[in-house]
Amino acid sequence: MAHEITFYPKGNADTCLIEPEGGSLLLFDFADKHVEGGLEVDLSAALRGNLYDSGRDGFDVVAFTHLDDDHIHGATDFFHLRHSRSYQGEGRAKIDELWVPAGAITESNLTGERLTIRAEARHRLIEGEGIRVFSRPKALEAWLASRSIRLEDRAHLITDAGNVVPGFDKRIHGVEFFVHSPFALQQDGAGRVDRNRDSLVFQTTFRYGSRYAQLFLSADSTHEALANIVRLSEYHGNGDRLEWDIMKIPHHCSSYSLADEKGVHVTEPEEDVGRLFEEYGQPGGILVSPSKPILSNDDNDQPPHRQAANYYKGVARLSRGEFEVTMEHPKRPKPEPLVIVIDDTGARVRKVASVGTLGITNRPAPRAG
């Protein structure tokens, strides 16, 4: 057995499935935007196949890092939602525990799928089960009070940045989640929800035998949010919580997750963000860009940005690691799910050979713990 992490070729959309060796299924974001005959994977079919193979009817955890469309699209057609019979029925995937940032509870003026997911999160928080909310801004306390619920009575369902998520112990379960974002004070100061800045960011640690490997899940973080994560982690003596062997590149390889200025050929990250990638990345690190293919021009201002890709490629070269783009893996004409395996030999990308067999890239073993 081994841990597996799967990134799906979904254009500029995030979906990451984590399968610890113990058998849990943890899904981070869901965006099914495939069209018949297109290159993007049929995500719903792929995940249903995974559930069938596992003999499961749902996931232990489904995390929506924030409520942007490219992180929730199609979710209300795929999942069994407890708050309304309209979203229930045979074939819908169940969610044992829903993970959301506090903004997914408190944000107002929502429509469509955003409104539906907010309704599900609110229902579970009111019921007091099947949910974990990250950070406790004043707006969350006020919302609970408006329902005659004290924050203290739901504290066991809320986890703040700088803590490990309850229920997962790397020594027992082989996996652990350390929360980096969102920050309650940051939300209170802004007075509104900024989905990218206040999205869920985790360092995930996998244990295999006596060794460890880390996955950094960065969601759509801005460079300001990442800089705060680095500074606060270092200030509190949690620099080890910034280390990574696998980096899910933020915001579909956007330059603006590195700095304000895109740059001509390469985006130069602001100093704190640069340390995250250059100093805390481990030898042989794997950088994954959940994005469309990287273009060689600037015809479209939307990510991925070639300047950011050039920076990440440089990070990979310096660490003798890999830079992977989900819609280019293994080839642009036929992208397939990118699977990373973690076992006693380290973290490595499972390569799809042209003859249809599987090959494995070799990497240094993860650090002994």
C-alpha positions, 0 to 999 in steps of 0.5 A: 500500500502507499499514499496516492494524490490525484490531480485531474486535468480540468483546465483552470479548475482545481480537484485533488483527491487524497487517498492515504494508505489507510483507505480514507478518501479526501476530496479537495474542491470539485469542478466538473466542466468537461464537454463531450469530446473535449480533453478535460476528464469527466470528473464525475465519472472518474470519481464514481469509478473511484468510489465503486472500486473502493466499495464506498458511497461517499467521501470521508472529507470534501473540502471546498477551499472557497466558493469560486466557480472553478472550485465548485462547478457541478458539485450540486449535481454530484453530491448528496446534500443533507439540507434539501431532498432536492439534492438527494437520491441514488447515485449521489456521493455522500459527504461524511465531513464538509470542510469550508472556510468561515466565509462560506458561511458568512458571505452574503448575496450569493446565487446558484451553486454558491448559495446551495453550498452555503445552505448545506454548510449552514445546515450542518453547522446549525445541526452541529455535525458533519462539518468543519469550519476554518477560522472564527471571524466576528462575522461567524460569531454574529451569524451564529448568534443570530440563530441563537447559537453560542460560538462556544457551543460550536467551537469543536467544529471550528479550527483556526490557522496554526493548528492541526485538524482534529481527527487526523494524526500522522502517527495513527492515520498516516496523514495530518493537516496543518491549517495555514489559512484563513486568518480571522483577524484578516477577515475582520480587518477587511470587513468582507469576504475575499475568497482567494485571500481567505481560501483554505491552505494546508500543509499535509504531512504523510507518514510512511514507515519512519519517513515523512513527505509534505504536500502544500495545498495553496488553493487560490492564495494571493501573494499577500496571503502567502507572505502572511503565512510565511511570516507568521509561521516563521514568527511562531517557530513553525518554519517546518510547517512551510516545508514541501515535497509536493506543491500545488501551485496557487491560482492556476499558475497566476503571476499574482500569487507571486507578486504585483508585477507579472514581469517580462519573462519571469515573475520575481516573487516578493521576498517572503513568497520566494522563501516559501518556494526556494527555501522550504521546497525539498530536494526533488520537489514536485510542483503541480500547476492545475491549469491549462497548457502554458502559452508562449504569449500574453494574448490572454491575461487570465492564468496560467501566466508564462512568466509565473511558469518560468519562475516555477520551472526555475525552482524545479531546476534548482531542486532537481525536481519536476514542474507538471501541468495537469492539462499537459500530463503526460501529453497536451493532446491527451491529458490524463490524471496526474497521480503522485505516489508516496511510499518508502522510496519517496514522492514520485509521479506515476508516469504513463508510458506510450505503450500503456504500461506504467513507469515510475520516476525515481526521487530521493526518499523523504526525510526521516522523522 
